[in-house]
Amino acid sequence: MTDAATLIDRVIHERRTINNFLPEQPPVETIVAAIEAACWAPNHHQTEPWRFHLLGPKSIAAVVDLNAQLVTEAKGSVAGEAKRQRWSEVPGWLAVTCPRSQEDASRELEDYAACCCAIQNLSLFLWSRGIGVKWTTGAVTQHPDYFALLGLNSDEHLSVGLLWFGYPQTVPEQRRQSVDEVLTRLP
Ligand SMILES: Cc1cc2nc3c(=O)[nH]c(=O)nc-3n(C[C@H](O)[C@H](O)[C@H](O)COP(=O)(O)O)c2cc1C
């Protein structure tokens, strides 16, 4: 294998979803470069459906507040405040959305798939530079107020993910099924 092949293989296998981050902010230029790399994801009919929203302090505070409110409503104020505290410690936030195509279900599905590919590109790009990502799709990311704070309408856009990013404090272990469990060989 070439050095490049070995490196790609390692990045794919070693990337992990990061839950706990160091407080330091990654450089914004690196995040912008990762978004540029994300845009090289495959996309049918060249729709380039991905939209990225890099959150600043005011928007982050609004998402953290909204999530604390939703958790408080569902599980009580202690749980809501615990969530607020934990979310306040996340250094970087990037929302990914996709324009809807309600009259064309196939295009909407393919555009969503392309956005998922873009997120993986971005995650691998950042991982190769020591930056971890967590892709989240919790209730807050589907709430009308979340779309409103991104300046969007949920009738017109899908929320693909709210990405946390930063330098990993810890890297969890993961396992996968063996190839034999997921591969069917056809004649
Ligand atoms: C579409 C999608 C949505 C996800 N949403 C969440 C989420 O809401 N909360 C969460 O903790 N992890 C979420 N994850 C991350 C997965 O939990 C994680 O990828 C999985 O545990 C495997 O770990 P790994 O990424 O380190 O291999 C999501 C991943 C994907 C692809």
The ligand as a Gaussian input file, in Angstrom:
#p B3LYP/6-31G(d) Opt

LIG

0 1
 C      -27.296000      10.255000      11.422000
 C      -26.581000      10.145000      12.740000
 C      -27.169000      10.687000      13.868000
 C      -26.518000      10.618000      15.110000
 N      -27.116000      11.203000      16.203000
 C      -26.549000      11.074000      17.408000
 C      -27.156000      11.660000      18.549000
 O      -28.195000      12.325000      18.460000
 N      -26.572000      11.488000      19.745000
 C      -25.401000      10.771000      19.865000
 O      -24.920000      10.631000      20.978000
 N      -24.765000      10.263000      18.791000
 C      -25.307000      10.385000      17.572000
 N      -24.673000       9.880000      16.461000
 C      -23.332000       9.276000      16.604000
 C      -23.414000       7.783000      16.797000
 O      -23.883000       7.519000      18.103000
 C      -22.023000       7.170000      16.586000
 O      -21.642000       7.358000      15.246000
 C      -22.016000       5.683000      16.901000
 O      -22.119000       5.486000      18.271000
 C      -20.738000       5.004000      16.411000
 O      -19.602000       5.609000      16.990000
 P      -18.397000       6.126000      16.090000
 O      -18.908000       7.276000      15.285000
 O      -17.333000       6.526000      17.070000
 O      -17.941000       4.987000      15.225000
 C      -25.272000       9.944000      15.214000
 C      -24.689000       9.409000      14.053000
 C      -25.323000       9.517000      12.841000
 C      -24.657000       8.938000      11.590000

